[in-house]
Amino acid sequence: MSNVTLVIIVVVAVVIVVAALVAFFVSRRRRTQQERQERAREAYGPEYERTVQERGSEREAEKELRERRERLEDEVRPLSEESRKRYDERWQGVERTFVDDPWASLEEADRVVADILAERNFPTDSRQEASKGVGVMHPQVVEDFREAQRVHRDATGSEGEAELEEMRRAIQMYRSVYERLMGG
């Protein structure tokens, strides 16, 4: 075998090894990225997809959600036993009132949830900020929260024109948010 042939074989072998290593690292990076995205989807639920759309980047969305959750974990406080009892009484009133005055019941359900958020130190400057806080801390109920808020807003804007069934569903959605917020 000539020296030229030997050099060609060595160069081809080196190229193959380098290509295999590059393929391995690219594949590993892709797999790691997919695992990170899947963990974020599991941790943040629908808030992840919503934030990806807003930010236009999965990496930016993950960063924002992580920072938001870390900030809230430091700021959000549990409710005292006295507060829990007071909110339980108020919620029972929401449910008792619904048959006679669904609009007032919906109004009070919104107020109870807003008061719990404020007392627990969630951001409450706007409905959007409140939703973002609920979204990272309780992603299981954030869509219920947004939909209940929408129905409440619609009912408030046209006082009484929201369908009774729609208001009933909104009360149920507020209840799922209420229970999650009361649970921690």
GILINLIN-V555919 format. One record per helix or strand. SS is the DSSP state (H for helix, E for strand). FROM is the first residue (numbers start at 1). LEN is the number of residues. Records with the same first field share a line. If there is no record, write none. Layout:
SS: FROM-LEN / FROM-LEN
//
This chain:
H: 3-42 / 46-10 / 58-18 / 81-17 / 102-18 / 127-11 / 142-16 / 164-20
//
